Amino acid sequence: MFDHCLYFNSAALARLVEREWIVAYAPFGLTPAQGFVLRVVLTTPGSLSSQIADTLSIARSTATRLIDTLCDKGLVERRQAVSDAREWCVYPTEDGTKLAQPIAEASAAIAQTLRARVGPTLFEATVSSMHDTRTALR
């Protein structure tokens, strides 16, 4: 019925993949969204919430809420920007930094599992096509 509907198929795929990432990040007490924000902060310490939102293609308010939760968990902290006192940069805490390797390993493992389940060719083509489609629709 909806075989050719981009919305239905992308949303259905997102729900299936979300379930896999929920399991992958559960041992860290993180949701997938929180885990991805933490990964951005670990990769680019000192990012502004707007930069994190842009990187993850989420609303700035969503990024702020996720950062707040990570602050509450003691995994990231906000520091006032040196260049502009109105801005706040986000940095990993010591506890956040300790999760860098385990989260990277869990992320690689789930990607490897999904790649194996659907086949490497289809996996790579799907990710590439979705990225290209997302870029074209911006």
N, C-alpha and C positions, 0 to 999 in steps of 0.2 A: 504494500500500500504506500509506504513512504520510501521506497528504495532509492528514489532520485531526489530526495529532500535533504539539502545540506544541513538545515537546522536539526531535523530529527536525527540524522545519522551522526552528526558531530556531538550532539547532546547525549545520545545513547552511548557513544564511544567514551565520552568524557566521564559518564557515570561508571562505566566498567573499569576504566583506568583509575579513577578516583579510589575505588574500592581497594585496588592493589597498592596504591600509595598510602592509603590509610593504614594498612597492615605494615608497610615498610617503616613508617614513621612512628607508629604506636610505641615501640620500645623506648623512644626518646621523649614520650609525653607530648608529641607535637602532631598537629594536623598537617596535611600536605602543604597547605598555604603557609603556615607558620614555618615549616621546614624550608620552603623555597625562599621566604624572606630571609631567614637565617643564613642560607647559602649565599644569597646576594651580599649580605653584610659581611660574611666571612671572606668573600672574594674581593669586595670593595669597601673596606672599612672607611668610615667617614662619609658615607653616602647620605644625601638628604632623602627624606621620605618621598619627595617628588621623583627623585632619580630611581628609587626602589620601585615605585609605582610604574614608572615608564618601562623599566627593565622587565617587569612581570606583566605588563599590559593590564594593570588593575587600576581602579580609581584611587586617587590619593587618600580619600577617607578610609578606604579598605586597607591600604598600606599602613596608615596611621593606627588603625585599630589592631592590626597584626603586630606592629612594632610595640604598641602598648602591652599586648599580651606577652610578647617576648621579654619586655622589660620586667613585667610582673614575675616572670619565671626566672629572672636573673641571668638571661642569656645574652641580652644586648643592653646598651645604655645610650642615652642621648647626652651629647656634649654641645655646648654652645659653639657655633662656628666662630673661628678667629676673624675671618674676613667680614662677617656680618652678624652682629649680635642678635638679629631677629631670626636667624636660622639655627636649626639644631641638626647636628650630624649624628649618625647612628654608628656605634662601634660594638664589636663583640666584647663580652666580658670574658674573664678567664674561663668560667664555666661554659660559655658559648664556644670559645676557641677549642676547648676539649672535645666538643662534639664534631669538629670539622672532619676529622678522619672517619669516625663511625658513620656520620651522615653521608659522606661521599661514598663509602663502601656500600651502605644500604641502597643508595640511589643507583649505583652501578649494578648492584645485584638485581634490583627490580627491573631496570632497563634490560639487563641480560635475560631475565626470566621472560619478559614480554616479547623480546626479540626471538627467543627460542620458541615460544608458543605460537607466534604468527609467522615465523620464518624471517630470516634476516633481510631478504629482498623486499618483502611486503612491508616490514617494519620501517626500513629506511625510506622507502618510497612514500609511505603514509606520513611519516614525520616531515619529510621534505615537502610533500604536497600541502600538508596542513600549514606549515610555516609560510610557504609561498602564497597560499590563499589568504591567510591572516594578514600578511604584508600587503597584498593587493587590496584588501578591504579597508585598510586604515584610512 
